[in-house]
């Protein structure tokens, strides 16, 4: 088992095991019987002698707790208890993801939904999987509408603090590792074009060993996230108390987690500012390499015809997002990629780019890297970059009306050809 998988397994197991190991104190009248802590205590009663001891009372909570169980604790523990008494089919049914579609479900464009929800928040956070370019498209789509709502700060985990990207006006390879993705680079260009101040907040050398970090934050994960939140507060809210902030982060940093082993940046940010955060997750229910690797809920959403070439939020008949997650506000189902001539059509970036055919006779019998940049911006991250193998042409996605320089290179970075072009207006 990899270290990452081992950590996730440990984080999941700790809350329930701790409740059991501490003797599971009786509930007080003030406790809601459906709160996660109360459910854990109930499940832990006499677990070391009769693990099924609480099953009868768990079943009696079906009607009152299952509809309220936003985190899945009732269903998860109920399934475990049923399995302990040999009820295999019943145990499976309580973890069957189809339960989340019991109510009538429809899909709403994710950007549309987030924009409306953002009106009530000072901080909006969207996450990404670092290897998935499409996870940056929703952020790109949100930039202009959020700017209209007064958001002026755009915090990015992937930008180095020493790079003067705001003054320069565009990203270069040294701006940040992930910003070398052509979609991410376009996000940065658009944000600056719209008047955002790009904020670098990643932990810097020496910050995680600072004596300013609370003694209660002991794990390396927590120290990094505490520093990230502190950097945001120092660089945004300490300077502009009325600021509205848009954050693009990786994976779980946006989750308002109470796990002590990994307290997250979002949690520290909420505690530091007192603001209610709008957290939008894209990492769980979005596209994978093959359908068999996708989350069962995504598979079911596809069967229902709810997925397409834009990210969506699934909502029930009352307009509530489905499925819920107690550590984020919204779970986005990302786009399903469609390919034309071997390239994903989402590279049009919502109409910001045009697909053009580009001849590459130099690559008829070899592997090439083709990069396109704006004329006069030799140092910028390319507008498009594609690898081709034994092909005399490829498709490039480029902005219309711009003078473009295209370099055709070998894998050893040798220049095979350089051509200039201008993409006509559509």
C-alpha positions as CSV (number, residue, x, y, z in Angstrom):
1,X,0.0,0.0,0.0
2,X,1.4,3.4,-0.9
3,X,2.0,6.0,1.8
4,X,-0.9,8.1,0.4
5,X,-3.4,5.2,0.5
6,X,-2.2,4.3,4.0
7,X,-2.7,7.8,5.2
8,X,-6.3,8.0,3.7
9,X,-7.1,4.7,5.3
10,X,-5.8,5.8,8.6
11,X,-7.7,9.1,8.5
12,X,-10.9,7.3,7.8
13,X,-10.5,4.8,10.6
14,X,-9.3,7.1,13.4
15,X,-12.6,8.8,14.4
16,X,-14.6,5.6,14.8
17,X,-11.8,3.6,16.5
18,X,-11.2,6.5,18.9
19,X,-14.8,6.6,19.9
20,X,-14.8,2.8,20.5
21,X,-11.4,2.8,22.4
22,X,-12.5,5.5,24.8
23,X,-15.4,3.5,26.1
24,X,-18.0,5.4,24.1
25,X,-19.5,7.6,26.8
26,X,-23.3,7.9,26.9
27,X,-25.1,10.6,25.0
28,X,-26.2,13.7,26.8
29,X,-29.7,15.1,26.2
30,X,-28.1,18.0,24.5
31,X,-26.6,15.8,21.8
32,X,-28.5,15.3,18.6
33,X,-29.0,11.5,18.1
34,X,-28.1,12.0,14.5
35,X,-24.9,13.9,14.9
36,X,-21.8,12.1,13.7
37,X,-20.3,12.0,17.2
38,X,-23.5,10.6,18.7
39,X,-23.7,7.9,16.0
40,X,-20.1,6.9,16.6
41,X,-20.7,6.6,20.3
42,X,-23.8,4.5,19.8
43,X,-22.0,2.1,17.4
44,X,-19.1,1.8,19.8
45,X,-21.1,0.5,22.8
46,X,-19.8,-2.9,23.9
47,X,-18.0,-3.3,20.6
48,X,-15.3,-5.5,22.2
49,X,-17.8,-8.1,23.4
50,X,-20.8,-7.9,21.1
51,X,-20.1,-5.8,18.0
52,X,-23.7,-5.9,16.9
53,X,-25.0,-4.6,20.2
54,X,-26.3,-1.3,18.8
55,X,-27.9,-2.7,15.7
56,X,-31.5,-2.7,17.0
57,X,-31.3,1.0,18.0
58,X,-29.5,1.9,14.8
59,X,-32.4,0.4,12.8
60,X,-34.8,2.5,14.9
61,X,-33.0,5.7,13.7
62,X,-33.6,4.9,10.0
63,X,-36.3,7.5,9.4
64,X,-34.9,10.3,11.6
65,X,-31.2,10.0,10.8
66,X,-30.7,8.7,7.3
67,X,-32.2,11.8,5.6
68,X,-30.0,14.1,7.8
69,X,-26.8,12.1,7.3
70,X,-24.9,14.5,5.0
71,X,-21.6,12.8,5.7
72,X,-22.7,9.2,5.2
73,X,-21.9,8.2,8.8
74,X,-25.3,6.7,9.4
75,X,-25.3,4.6,6.2
76,X,-21.7,3.6,6.6
77,X,-21.9,2.4,10.2
78,X,-25.3,0.8,9.6
79,X,-23.8,-1.2,6.8
80,X,-21.0,-2.3,9.0
81,X,-23.4,-3.4,11.8
82,X,-25.5,-5.3,9.3
83,X,-22.5,-7.1,7.9
84,X,-21.5,-8.3,11.4
85,X,-24.7,-10.3,11.6
86,X,-24.4,-11.8,8.1
87,X,-26.8,-9.5,6.3
88,X,-24.5,-9.1,3.2
89,X,-27.2,-7.9,0.8
90,X,-28.5,-5.3,3.3
91,X,-25.0,-4.1,4.0
92,X,-24.3,-3.6,0.3
93,X,-27.5,-1.7,-0.1
94,X,-26.6,0.9,2.5
95,X,-23.5,1.8,0.7
96,X,-25.1,1.6,-2.8
97,X,-24.5,5.0,-4.4
98,X,-27.9,4.9,-6.2
99,X,-29.4,6.0,-2.9
100,X,-28.2,9.6,-3.7
101,X,-30.5,9.6,-6.7
102,X,-33.6,8.6,-4.9
103,X,-35.1,12.1,-5.4
104,X,-35.6,13.5,-8.9
105,X,-32.3,14.8,-10.0
106,X,-31.3,17.3,-12.7
107,X,-28.0,18.9,-13.7
108,X,-27.2,22.6,-13.6
109,X,-24.0,24.1,-15.2
110,X,-21.5,24.2,-12.5
111,X,-20.4,27.7,-13.2
112,X,-24.0,29.0,-13.1
113,X,-24.6,27.3,-9.8
114,X,-21.3,28.5,-8.2
115,X,-21.8,32.1,-9.4
116,X,-25.2,32.3,-7.7
117,X,-23.9,30.7,-4.4
118,X,-20.8,33.0,-4.4
119,X,-23.0,36.1,-3.8
120,X,-23.2,35.2,-0.1
121,X,-19.5,34.6,0.4
122,X,-16.2,36.5,0.7
123,X,-14.1,33.5,-0.1
124,X,-14.7,31.0,-2.9
125,X,-12.4,28.0,-3.3
126,X,-12.1,25.5,-6.1
127,X,-9.8,22.6,-6.2
128,X,-8.0,20.5,-8.8
129,X,-6.2,17.3,-9.5
130,X,-2.8,18.5,-10.5
131,X,-2.5,16.2,-13.5
132,X,-5.9,17.1,-15.0
133,X,-6.1,20.2,-17.2
134,X,-9.9,20.2,-17.3
135,X,-10.0,20.9,-13.6
136,X,-8.8,24.4,-14.5
137,X,-11.6,25.2,-16.9
138,X,-14.3,25.8,-14.3
139,X,-12.0,28.3,-12.6
140,X,-11.4,30.0,-15.9
141,X,-15.2,30.2,-16.5
142,X,-15.7,31.7,-13.0
143,X,-13.1,34.5,-13.2
144,X,-15.2,37.1,-15.1
145,X,-18.5,36.6,-13.2
146,X,-16.7,36.7,-9.8
147,X,-14.9,39.8,-10.9
148,X,-18.3,41.4,-11.5
149,X,-19.2,40.5,-7.9
150,X,-16.2,42.3,-6.6
151,X,-13.7,39.6,-6.3
152,X,-10.2,41.1,-7.0
153,X,-7.8,38.6,-5.4
154,X,-6.9,35.3,-7.0
155,X,-4.8,33.0,-4.8
156,X,-3.0,30.2,-6.5
157,X,-1.1,27.4,-4.8
158,X,0.9,26.8,-8.0
159,X,2.6,30.3,-8.2
160,X,6.0,31.0,-6.6
161,X,5.9,34.1,-4.4
162,X,9.1,35.6,-6.0
163,X,7.8,35.7,-9.5
164,X,6.5,39.2,-10.6
165,X,3.7,37.8,-12.6
166,X,1.3,40.7,-11.8
167,X,3.8,43.3,-13.1
168,X,4.7,41.2,-16.1
169,X,1.1,40.5,-17.1
170,X,1.6,36.9,-18.1
171,X,3.1,33.6,-16.8
172,X,6.6,32.3,-17.7
173,X,7.8,28.8,-17.0
174,X,9.4,30.0,-13.7
175,X,6.1,31.4,-12.5
176,X,5.2,28.0,-11.1
177,X,5.5,24.3,-11.9
178,X,1.8,23.6,-12.6
179,X,1.4,26.9,-14.4
180,X,3.4,25.3,-17.3
181,X,0.1,23.6,-18.2
182,X,-1.3,25.6,-21.1
183,X,-4.8,25.7,-19.6
184,X,-3.4,26.9,-16.3
185,X,-1.3,29.5,-18.0
186,X,-4.4,30.8,-19.8
187,X,-6.2,31.0,-16.4
188,X,-3.4,33.3,-15.1
189,X,-3.5,35.5,-18.3
190,X,-7.2,35.9,-18.0
191,X,-7.1,36.7,-14.3
192,X,-4.6,39.5,-14.8
193,X,-6.5,40.7,-17.9
194,X,-9.7,41.0,-15.7
195,X,-7.8,43.0,-13.0
196,X,-7.2,40.3,-10.4
197,X,-4.1,40.5,-8.2
198,X,-2.4,37.1,-8.3
199,X,-1.6,35.9,-4.8
200,X,1.1,33.2,-4.2
201,X,0.4,31.4,-0.9
202,X,2.4,28.2,-1.0
203,X,4.6,27.5,1.9
204,X,8.1,28.9,1.5
205,X,11.5,27.7,2.7
206,X,11.7,28.0,6.5
207,X,8.1,28.9,7.1
208,X,7.0,25.4,8.2
209,X,9.6,25.4,11.0
210,X,8.6,28.8,12.2
211,X,7.9,29.2,16.0
212,X,4.8,31.1,15.1
213,X,2.9,27.9,14.2
214,X,0.7,26.9,17.1
215,X,2.0,24.0,19.1
216,X,-1.2,22.1,18.5
217,X,-0.4,21.9,14.8
218,X,2.1,19.0,14.9
219,X,1.8,17.1,11.6
220,X,3.8,18.2,8.5
221,X,0.5,18.3,6.6
222,X,-1.0,20.6,9.1
223,X,2.0,22.9,9.3
224,X,2.0,23.3,5.5
225,X,-1.7,24.2,5.5
226,X,-1.4,26.5,8.4
227,X,1.4,28.4,6.6
228,X,-0.7,28.6,3.4
229,X,-3.7,30.1,5.3
230,X,-1.4,32.5,7.1
231,X,0.2,33.7,3.8
232,X,-3.3,34.4,2.4
233,X,-4.4,36.4,5.4
234,X,-1.1,38.4,5.4
235,X,-1.2,39.1,1.7
236,X,-4.9,39.7,1.3
237,X,-7.0,40.5,4.3
238,X,-4.3,42.2,6.4
239,X,-3.9,44.6,3.5
240,X,-7.5,44.9,2.3
241,X,-10.0,44.1,5.1
242,X,-12.9,44.3,2.6
243,X,-11.3,41.9,0.1
244,X,-13.2,39.2,-1.8
245,X,-10.9,36.2,-2.6
246,X,-11.0,33.5,-5.2
247,X,-8.7,30.5,-4.4
248,X,-7.6,27.8,-6.7
249,X,-5.9,24.9,-4.8
250,X,-5.0,21.3,-5.0
251,X,-7.0,18.4,-3.7
252,X,-8.0,18.5,0.0
253,X,-6.7,21.9,0.9
254,X,-10.2,23.4,0.3
255,X,-11.9,20.9,2.6
256,X,-12.9,22.2,6.0
257,X,-11.5,19.2,7.8
258,X,-11.5,18.7,11.5
259,X,-9.1,15.9,11.4
260,X,-6.3,16.7,13.8
261,X,-3.7,14.8,11.8
262,X,-4.4,16.9,8.7
263,X,-6.1,20.2,9.6
264,X,-6.5,21.9,6.3
265,X,-5.8,25.3,4.8
266,X,-9.5,25.9,4.5
267,X,-10.1,25.2,8.1
268,X,-7.3,27.6,9.2
269,X,-8.5,30.2,6.8
270,X,-12.1,30.1,8.2
271,X,-10.8,30.3,11.8
272,X,-8.5,33.2,11.0
273,X,-11.0,35.3,9.1
274,X,-14.3,34.2,10.6
275,X,-15.7,34.0,7.0
276,X,-17.9,31.3,5.7
277,X,-16.1,29.7,2.8
278,X,-17.7,28.4,-0.4
279,X,-15.7,25.2,-1.2
280,X,-16.2,23.5,-4.6
281,X,-14.7,20.1,-5.1
282,X,-13.8,18.7,-8.6
283,X,-11.6,15.8,-7.6
284,X,-14.0,13.0,-6.6
285,X,-16.7,12.8,-9.3
286,X,-14.8,13.9,-12.4
287,X,-13.5,12.1,-15.4
288,X,-10.9,9.2,-15.1
289,X,-8.9,7.4,-17.8
290,X,-11.6,4.8,-18.2
291,X,-15.2,4.5,-16.9
292,X,-14.3,1.5,-14.7
293,X,-12.1,3.8,-12.6
294,X,-14.7,6.5,-12.1
295,X,-16.8,6.9,-9.0
296,X,-20.0,4.9,-9.1
297,X,-22.0,8.2,-8.8
298,X,-20.5,9.5,-12.0
299,X,-21.3,6.2,-13.8
300,X,-24.9,6.5,-12.7
301,X,-25.0,10.2,-13.7
302,X,-23.9,9.2,-17.2
303,X,-26.6,6.5,-17.4
304,X,-29.1,9.2,-16.5
305,X,-27.8,11.4,-19.3
306,X,-26.7,14.1,-16.9
307,X,-23.1,14.5,-18.1
308,X,-21.7,16.2,-21.2
309,X,-19.1,18.7,-22.4
310,X,-19.5,21.1,-19.4
311,X,-19.0,20.6,-15.7
312,X,-22.3,20.3,-13.8
313,X,-23.7,20.2,-10.3
314,X,-26.5,17.6,-9.6
315,X,-29.4,18.9,-7.6
316,X,-32.5,17.3,-6.2
317,X,-36.1,18.3,-6.6
318,X,-35.6,21.0,-3.9
319,X,-32.6,22.5,-5.6
320,X,-30.1,21.0,-3.1
321,X,-26.8,19.8,-4.5
322,X,-26.4,16.1,-4.7
323,X,-24.5,14.2,-3.4
324,X,-23.7,16.2,-0.3
325,X,-20.3,16.3,1.4
326,X,-19.8,17.7,4.9
327,X,-16.3,19.0,4.2
328,X,-17.2,20.9,1.0
329,X,-20.2,22.8,-0.2
330,X,-20.5,21.5,-3.7
331,X,-19.3,18.4,-5.6
332,X,-18.8,19.1,-9.3
333,X,-19.2,16.4,-12.0
334,X,-16.6,17.4,-14.6
335,X,-16.9,17.3,-18.3
336,X,-16.7,14.2,-20.4
337,X,-14.0,14.7,-23.0
338,X,-14.7,14.5,-26.7
339,X,-11.7,14.1,-29.1
340,X,-11.4,15.4,-32.6
341,X,-8.3,14.5,-34.6
342,X,-6.7,13.2,-31.4
343,X,-7.2,16.4,-29.4
344,X,-9.8,17.2,-26.7
345,X,-12.3,19.8,-27.9
346,X,-12.3,21.5,-24.5
347,X,-9.1,23.1,-25.7
348,X,-11.3,25.7,-27.2
349,X,-11.5,27.0,-23.6
350,X,-15.0,28.3,-23.9
351,X,-14.5,30.0,-27.2
352,X,-11.2,31.7,-26.4
353,X,-9.4,29.4,-28.8
354,X,-9.9,28.3,-32.4
355,X,-8.9,24.9,-33.8
356,X,-6.6,25.1,-36.8
357,X,-4.8,22.5,-38.8
358,X,-1.0,23.0,-38.7
359,X,1.3,21.2,-41.1
360,X,4.3,19.3,-39.6
361,X,6.1,17.6,-42.4
362,X,9.2,17.5,-40.2
363,X,7.5,15.0,-38.0
364,X,6.4,12.5,-40.6
365,X,8.8,9.9,-39.3
366,X,9.7,11.1,-35.7
367,X,8.3,12.3,-32.4
368,X,7.9,16.1,-32.2
369,X,6.8,18.7,-29.6
370,X,5.0,21.6,-31.2
371,X,4.7,24.9,-29.1
372,X,2.8,28.1,-30.1
373,X,3.5,31.4,-28.4
374,X,2.4,35.0,-29.1
375,X,4.8,36.9,-31.3
376,X,6.9,39.2,-29.1
377,X,6.4,37.0,-26.0
378,X,9.2,34.6,-26.4
379,X,9.5,33.9,-22.6
380,X,5.8,33.1,-21.9
381,X,4.2,29.7,-21.2
382,X,3.0,28.5,-24.7
383,X,-0.5,29.1,-25.7
384,X,-0.6,25.5,-26.9
385,X,1.7,22.5,-26.7
386,X,1.2,19.1,-28.2
387,X,3.3,16.0,-28.8
388,X,2.8,14.2,-32.1
389,X,4.3,11.0,-33.4
390,X,4.9,10.3,-37.1
391,X,2.3,12.8,-38.2
392,X,2.4,15.4,-41.0
393,X,-0.1,17.7,-39.3
394,X,-1.7,18.4,-36.0
395,X,-4.5,20.5,-34.6
396,X,-3.6,23.6,-32.6
397,X,-5.9,25.7,-30.4
398,X,-5.0,29.3,-30.7
399,X,-6.6,32.7,-30.1
400,X,-8.0,34.5,-33.2
401,X,-6.4,37.7,-34.5
402,X,-3.1,37.1,-32.8
403,X,0.3,36.8,-34.5
404,X,1.7,33.4,-33.4
405,X,5.1,31.9,-33.6
406,X,5.1,28.0,-33.8
407,X,8.2,26.0,-33.0
408,X,8.5,22.4,-34.1
409,X,11.1,20.6,-31.9
410,X,12.6,17.2,-31.4
411,X,12.5,15.5,-28.0
412,X,16.1,16.7,-27.5
413,X,14.7,20.3,-27.9
414,X,16.4,20.8,-31.2
415,X,14.5,23.2,-33.4
416,X,13.2,21.5,-36.6
417,X,11.2,24.4,-37.9
418,X,9.7,27.8,-36.9
419,X,6.7,29.2,-38.6
420,X,4.6,32.3,-38.2
421,X,0.9,32.4,-38.6
422,X,-2.2,34.5,-37.7
423,X,-5.4,32.8,-36.8
424,X,-8.3,34.4,-38.7
425,X,-11.3,35.6,-36.8
426,X,-14.1,33.0,-36.9
